[in-house]
């Protein structure tokens, strides 16, 4: 496994649309392992998409811990994910490893149904809601060349410089 470089805005490659995966094989599983290691090494991210590390294929990984009033499927590798249904719209704050200095308010569907292949190549279908649905939509956007910056409610009022906390001396 290897840590991969995370592309950062305004890198133009982040606007590139990713290609579908033709087959789930050992080479793809090795790439998935590298992408996941990169996500886990970052500052608390709950998801990552292959384009963020310069691989323009339709693969995302999400690992959303359960929250109050919100369930989660835990760690999921989604190959060629496609949202088939969505319902309800809510505003929420998002950040991104590819936009490390900012967060912003984005409107997303509250509930989604999606299907994708897993890392074994099996077709899976999920119903997701709340923060997990938001995280998956955010990562799928990367596959289509979108950043949360493209979906801000208002560029003027809904983009925020991220606070950087330093550990106290000693």
N, C-alpha and C positions, 0 to 999 in steps of 0.2 A: 504494500500500500504506500501511497505517497500523498503528501500535501500538495494541492494544486494552487496556482495563483488565482485569486479572485479578481475578475475584471471590475474596474470601478468607473462610475459615471465621471466624465462624459465619453468613455470609450465607445466608439461607433459600433463595435461588434455587438454591444448589448441590444442594438436595434435589429439584429439579424433574426430571421424566422428560422426555427429549427426543423430538421427533417425527421420524419417518422422512422422508428426503428423497424427494420425488416425482420430481424430474428433476435431472440434473447439467447445469447450464447456466453461462453466463458469470458470472451473479451469484454462483452458488455458488463458482466458481473464484476470483472476487475475494475472497470471504469466506475461502476456504482460504488465499489469499496473505497476508491480514491476520493470520489465526490463526498461520500459520507464522512470519511476521515477529515476532510477539509471543513465540512460543516461543524463537526464536533470540536475542532480546534478553534473555531471562531468564538466570538463573544455572545454566547447564549442564543444563537439562531435556532428557530424551530423548523426551518426548511431551506432547501437549496435546489437550484435548477442547473442542469448541465451547462447551459449557455453562460452562466456566471463564472464558470471555470474554463471557458473557451472551447467547449464541446457542444456543437450545435445539433444536438439530437434531443428527441422529446422524452426526457427523463427528469423526474423530480423526486426528491426525498422530503418527506415531512415527518416530524416526530413531535406532536403536540401533546403535552401532558394534560390530563383532565383538569378542568377548572370548576369552580362553583357553577352550578346550573348548566354545565356543558360537558358532554361526554367526549371521548376521543378514541380513535382506533389505534393510537400509539404509533409506533414506527411503521411507515408505509413507503415502499418504493413503487412509484407509478410510472409505467412505461406507456407512451402514447396515450396519456390521459385525455379524456373528453368529457366535458360537462354536458349532461343530457337534459337536465331539468334544474331550474333555480326558482327561488321564491323569496319574497321579502327583501327589502333593501335597508341597510343600516350603515351609518357612518362609524368608522373606527380608525384609530391611530395605527400606522404601519411604519416600520423601518426596514432596512435592507442592507445586507452585507456589501452590495454593490454601490450603495449610496450611504457610506458610513457616517457622514456628518449631519444628516437630516432625518426627520420623521415627518409624517404628514397625515392628514385626515383624508380618507378615501371611502367612497361608497362601494359596498360589495353586497352580494346576495347573502341573506341570513342562512338559507338552507340550499344545499346543492345535492344532486345525484350525479355520480360520475362513474364511468367505467374505464378500466385501464388493464394492462397486463402487469403482473407482479414480476419479481426478479427471477421467477422460475418459468415465466412465459404463460402463466395461467390467467385467464380472463377473470377479473374481479369487478364487482359493483359495490359502491359505497353510497350511503346517505350520510351527509355530514352537515353539521350546523354550528353556529357560533364561531368561535375563534379558529377551530379546525377548518371550517369551510372558508374562512377568510384567508388562512395561510395557504390552502391549496389553490385558491383563485390567484393569489399573489404569485405563487410559483409557476402556475400555468401561464400567466401573463408573460413571464420571462421567455417561455417557449415561442411566443408570438412577437417577441421584440418590444414588449412594453415594460416600463418600470412604474412603480407606484407614483412617480412624479408625473406620469402621463395621465393619471386618474385622480389627481387632487381635486377636492371639492372646489377650492379656490387657491390659485397660486399666491394670491395676495395675503389671504388670512389663514391658510391651512398648511403651511410649510413651516417647520420649526427646526432651529439648530439643535442638534442633539447635545444634551449635557454630558460632559466628560467628567467622570468622578475619579479622583486620585485617592489612592490609599493614604491614610495618615502616616506621617513619618514615624519610624521606630520599628 
